[in-house]
Amino acid sequence: MKDFMGENFLLSTKTAVELYNKYAKEMPIIDYHCHLSPKEIYENKRFKNITEAWLYGDHYKWRAMRSNGVDEEYITGNASDYDKFLAWTKTVPMTIGNPLYNWTHLELQRFFGINEILNEKSAPDIWEKVNSLLAQDDFTAQALIKKSKVEVVCTTDDPTDTLEYHQKLQENNEFGVKVLPSFRPDKGLEINRDGFLEWVGKLSEASGQSVTNYSEYLKALKERIEFFHSLGGRVSDHALDSMMYEAASEEEVSEIFAKGLKGEKVSLEEEKQFKSYTLTFLGEQYARLGWVMQYHMHALRNNNTRMFKQLGPDTGFDSMNDGEVAKPLCQLLDSLDQKYALPKTVLYSLNPKDNYVIGSVIGSFQGGGTPGKIQFGTAWWFNDQKDGMLDQMKALANLGLFSRFIGMLTDSRSFLSYTRHEYFRRLVCDLIGQWVENGEYPYDEEALSSIIQGICYNNAKEYFQF
């Protein structure tokens, strides 16, 4: 029996242990997609207690607590931080098989040097130990990022954001970690969603452009892309919860946009045309500037109407979506490729049924001298656990070049989530170690070290060119 989360955690062979310790363990991190607050990074946020650092905004934990029968008062309600922490410690022992159990203890071990098992009995002592550490200068937001060996952080930013904290961070040379904006124009694509008109108004104000027609709309989006670029932005991100494509001319889309400006709802076909043309335009801009484009597909959001009205979005009531991906995705990518304007692209699906679809789609658009130009993005959200990560990696390996994979991202609002990179890297080394020990790949140390360090860090560094 192995020690609980000991030195060889998740490493099942001698080769895996050697590969992890020699080539993966000490690699730095490029966090090319996360939801950290640039304001909190700039202000070097201090956490008053472990609940604020651990449970505020963490809908992974909230879902588990609800499943364990914890009243909402102790999750998002008005209970004290200590009582919320106790509620979480009662839930932790019940998360056997859930990555939350391992992530929780990795964070306690790596950040706070605590090797005790977290449960209701150990809770008071761990509460005191962690809180005393959080009061120290070594545990501020910036310190936690540095402690994790992070070199680049890409936050998620609306095109209408001022990016004032990115500007301030770039003027602050003491931090030493690049904090860059990512362009996330989702609200500008949802022409049928409440708030679209208000968002167009914000875009007009932010860009300094009048937006009275579709041509002006595209001009305003282009201006914001170039503003992001001026502050080091090199990545876009799109939440495409339902994948769709319908070809249309600019004249047709202009008429559709005019309806939207009047507050009218458009038909499903018109919505597809608007989104398809706008996404193609945006892709052209990304390609022109050398950006990387990301598509996060197949989330079904805000399923619980009652709780959405009570708590709002991103509170733990989302799920995987299903539906067509292959044909509309290929049509969208092809619309760009035909114009020689397909940027480097990372594709993610929240539904693992799409693993082999995406693994095969990316092979249809590779080329141009860029290694891994079209990427099958790492296992995301509900899939960033042991089985989900391994399934994604095996699908990529079976259909493409796993060795060119750009690896893990954090996709988190927590400054303590960087241990997930360790979790991922251990799985990478275990998978490769098994292939070597099974005689499926030779023990060529030079080749293996290059592959592992590429997946952990070097591929992303070369791919994004931050």
C-alpha positions, 0 to 999 in steps of 0.5 A, spaced: 500 500 500 502 506 498 502 512 503 496 517 502 498 522 497 506 521 498 512 522 494 510 517 488 502 520 488 499 518 481 506 515 479 505 507 478 512 505 475 519 506 476 520 510 469 514 514 471 517 516 478 524 518 474 521 522 468 516 526 473 522 528 478 527 529 473 523 533 467 516 535 470 517 537 477 520 543 477 518 546 470 515 553 470 507 555 468 504 558 463 497 559 465 494 561 458 487 561 461 484 563 467 479 567 471 483 570 476 482 578 477 487 583 475 485 587 480 486 582 486 493 581 483 495 588 482 492 590 489 496 584 491 490 581 495 491 579 502 486 573 504 483 574 511 482 566 512 482 560 508 475 560 507 476 567 503 482 564 499 478 557 498 471 557 498 469 564 495 467 563 488 469 556 488 463 552 484 466 546 484 466 545 492 459 548 492 456 543 488 460 537 492 457 541 499 450 541 496 450 534 494 452 532 501 446 536 504 449 542 506 444 548 507 445 554 502 446 558 508 453 555 509 455 555 502 453 562 499 449 564 504 450 569 510 454 564 515 460 566 518 467 564 514 468 559 520 462 555 519 462 555 512 469 552 512 467 547 517 461 545 512 466 544 507 471 539 512 465 535 513 464 534 506 471 533 504 471 525 507 465 524 502 469 526 496 472 519 495 474 518 488 473 526 486 479 530 484 477 535 490 479 530 495 486 530 492 486 537 490 484 540 497 490 536 500 495 538 495 494 545 496 494 544 504 501 540 503 504 545 497 502 552 499 502 551 507 506 545 509 500 541 512 500 534 511 494 532 516 488 529 513 482 535 513 476 533 516 471 535 521 476 533 527 482 536 524 478 542 522 480 547 528 487 546 528 488 547 520 484 553 520 488 556 525 495 554 522 493 556 515 490 563 517 496 564 521 500 563 514 495 567 510 497 573 514 504 573 512 507 577 506 509 570 503 501 568 502 499 574 498 496 573 491 502 575 488 506 571 492 502 565 491 503 566 484 510 566 484 511 561 489 507 556 484 513 558 478 508 562 474 511 566 468 505 568 465 497 569 467 492 570 462 486 573 465 479 573 461 476 580 459 470 583 456 472 587 450 469 593 454 473 592 460 478 598 461 484 594 462 486 599 467 489 594 472 493 590 466 496 597 465 498 598 472 501 591 472 505 593 466 507 599 470 509 595 476 516 592 474 517 589 481 512 583 480 516 580 475 510 575 472 506 577 466 499 578 467 496 579 460 488 580 458 484 575 453 479 578 449 472 574 450 467 577 446 461 572 448 456 578 450 457 581 443 455 574 439 449 573 443 444 578 439 438 574 442 440 575 449 437 580 454 443 585 455 445 585 448 443 592 446 446 595 453 453 591 451 453 594 444 452 601 448 458 599 452 462 597 446 461 604 443 463 608 449 469 603 450 472 604 443 470 611 442 466 609 435 459 610 434 455 604 433 449 605 429 450 599 423 454 593 423 460 596 419 461 600 425 460 594 430 466 591 426 470 597 426 469 598 434 471 590 435 477 591 431 479 597 435 478 593 441 482 588 439 488 592 437 487 595 444 488 589 447 494 587 443 497 594 445 497 591 452 500 584 450 494 581 449 495 575 444 489 570 446 482 570 444 477 566 448 469 564 446 464 560 449 460 557 444 455 553 448 452 551 442 456 550 435 453 553 429 455 555 422 451 558 417 454 562 411 451 569 409 453 576 406 455 582 410 449 585 407 445 580 410 448 580 416 447 588 416 440 587 416 440 582 422 444 586 426 439 592 424 434 588 427 438 587 434 439 594 434 431 595 434 431 590 440 428 585 436 429 577 436 432 574 430 430 567 427 435 561 429 437 561 422 439 569 422 442 568 429 447 563 426 448 567 420 450 573 425 455 569 429 458 565 423 460 572 420 462 575 426 466 569 428 469 569 421 471 576 422 474 576 429 478 570 426 481 574 421 483 579 426 486 574 430 490 571 424 492 578 422 495 580 429 498 573 430 494 571 436 491 564 438 484 563 438 480 559 443 473 555 442 470 553 449 464 548 446 458 545 449 457 548 456 449 548 458 449 554 463 444 556 468 440 550 468 436 551 475 432 557 474 430 558 481 437 558 483 440 563 477 435 568 480 437 567 487 445 567 485 446 569 478 451 565 473 457 561 475 454 558 482 455 551 480 448 550 476 451 548 469 453 542 466 455 539 459 451 540 453 450 535 447 449 536 440 452 537 433 460 539 433 463 536 427 460 539 421 459 546 424 466 547 427 469 544 420 465 549 416 467 555 421 474 553 421 474 552 413 471 559 412 477 562 415 482 557 412 479 559 405 481 566 406 488 564 409 486 567 415 485 561 420 489 563 426 493 558 431 486 555 434 485 551 441 479 547 441 475 544 447 469 541 449 466 540 455 463 533 453 468 528 452 463 524 447 467 529 442 474 527 444 475 523 438 471 528 434 476 534 436 482 529 435 480 528 428 478 535 426 484 538 428 488 534 423 484 537 417 487 544 418 494 543 421 500 545 416 503 552 414 509 550 418 507 551 425 507 545 430 501 543 433 497 549 429 490 547 431 490 544 438 486 539 442 485 543 448 486 540 455 481 536 459 476 542 461 472 543 467 468 537 469 473 533 465 479 536 469 480 530 473 484 523 472 480 519 467 478 526 463 485 528 463 487 521 461 482 520 456 483 527 452 491 525 452 489 518 449 485 521 444 490 526 442 495 521 442 491 516 438 489 521 432 495 526 432 501 528 436 501 528 443 508 531 443 506 537 441 500 538 446 500 545 449 498 542 456 495 544 462 491 551 464 488 553 470 481 555 468 480 558 475 478 563 480 483 561 485 490 563 487 491 556 490 489 552 484 496 552 481 497 545 484 493 542 479 499 543 474 502 538 478 496 533 478 496 534 471 504 533 470 504 527 474 499 524 470 503 525 463 509 522 466 505 516 468 502 515 462 508 516 458 512 511 463 507 506 462 508 506 454 515 505 455 515 500 460 510 496 456 515 496 450 511 501 446 516 507 446 523 506 447 527 509 453 530 514 449 532 519 455 533 525 450 527 524 446 522 523 453 525 529 456 524 533 450 516 531 450 515 531 457 518 538 458 514 540 452 507 538 454 509 541 461 511 548 459 516 549 452 510 547 447 506 553 450 512 558 451 513 557 443 506 556 441 503 563 444 510 567 444 508 571 450 
